[in-house]
Amino acid sequence: MLRESGFTHHSSRITNRSGFTLLEVLLSLALVGLVLSGVFGVADGAMQLGKSMGQARVAETRISNFVMQWRDYFENVPPGITLAAGAEKAARGSSGNLFITGSQMPFVWNRSLKMADAVEFGLVRAPGPQKSLNLVVRHLKRPVKARREDEFETLAELPILENLKQMQWQFFSPEDKKWFIDWDPKKRPTPPLFIKLRFAFLNDPREHEYTFWVANDLRGQIAAAPQK
């Protein structure tokens, strides 16, 4: 009996040592929780970083396409275009609208817009509490029975840059050898030689600046070209 009792007591101690106490279980669960929270935190950070990089890539692509379209447009405008800018009251953070007649139409997404008589780049307030600006392109058509020379109807309007904090353009006059923030075709009938565009987005600390050559200095060469 003594032997059996000793054996039983000894086996009971072995059984207790091979199991887990409540404290050990709680510590294990806490450790697993910490590991899982760290894994999920890293995964969430990676997802947010990927999302941010994707949005930045889309924004950069949109800016590149916009700049390429503008450069291609101004470098191929025919001589004799009429350009006006800053004639109306400008929105805060902008230098007014840019109005052009006598050229081919930029940013055309259907065939009917190629028949427009004028194009206007305008800055409008975006809806919402942030008070950002949107750059829109408007294709305009002169009515058949227009009462005024500056009377146009809007065929279409499309936003091309959104969530802007500011946008200004400047115009270089080759006669005056200096830059202007507006352009009056009555005072300066010849279009500017260069257009400088500066803009920044609301949630981006960077400022973008581009200078575009206007195919205006070829006017004299084309006029003096021999006729075949």
Rosetta blueprint (number, residue, H / E / L):
1 M L
2 L H
3 R H
4 E H
5 S H
6 G H
7 F H
8 T H
9 H H
10 H H
11 S H
12 S H
13 R H
14 I H
15 T H
16 N H
17 R H
18 S H
19 G L
20 F L
21 T L
22 L H
23 L H
24 E H
25 V H
26 L H
27 L H
28 S H
29 L H
30 A H
31 L H
32 V H
33 G H
34 L H
35 V H
36 L H
37 S H
38 G H
39 V H
40 F H
41 G H
42 V H
43 A H
44 D H
45 G H
46 A H
47 M H
48 Q H
49 L H
50 G H
51 K H
52 S H
53 M H
54 G H
55 Q H
56 A H
57 R H
58 V H
59 A H
60 E H
61 T H
62 R H
63 I H
64 S H
65 N H
66 F H
67 V H
68 M H
69 Q H
70 W H
71 R H
72 D H
73 Y H
74 F H
75 E L
76 N L
77 V L
78 P L
79 P L
80 G L
81 I L
82 T E
83 L E
84 A E
85 A E
86 G L
87 A L
88 E L
89 K L
90 A L
91 A L
92 R L
93 G L
94 S E
95 S L
96 G L
97 N L
98 L E
99 F E
100 I E
101 T E
102 G L
103 S L
104 Q L
105 M L
106 P L
107 F L
108 V L
109 W L
110 N L
111 R H
112 S H
113 L H
114 K H
115 M H
116 A L
117 D L
118 A E
119 V E
120 E E
121 F E
122 G E
123 L E
124 V E
125 R E
126 A L
127 P L
128 G L
129 P L
130 Q L
131 K L
132 S L
133 L E
134 N E
135 L E
136 V E
137 V E
138 R E
139 H E
140 L E
141 K E
142 R L
143 P L
144 V L
145 K L
146 A L
147 R L
148 R L
149 E L
150 D L
151 E L
152 F L
153 E E
154 T E
155 L E
156 A E
157 E E
158 L E
159 P E
160 I E
161 L E
162 E E
163 N E
164 L E
165 K E
166 Q E
167 M E
168 Q E
169 W E
170 Q E
171 F E
172 F E
173 S E
174 P L
175 E L
176 D L
177 K L
178 K E
179 W E
180 F E
181 I L
182 D L
183 W E
184 D L
185 P L
186 K L
187 K L
188 R L
189 P L
190 T L
191 P L
192 P L
193 L L
194 F E
195 I E
196 K E
197 L E
198 R E
199 F E
200 A E
201 F E
202 L L
203 N L
204 D L
205 P L
206 R L
207 E E
208 H E
209 E E
210 Y E
211 T E
212 F E
213 W E
214 V L
215 A L
216 N L
217 D L
218 L L
219 R H
220 G H
221 Q H
222 I H
223 A H
224 A L
225 A L
226 P L
227 Q L
228 K L
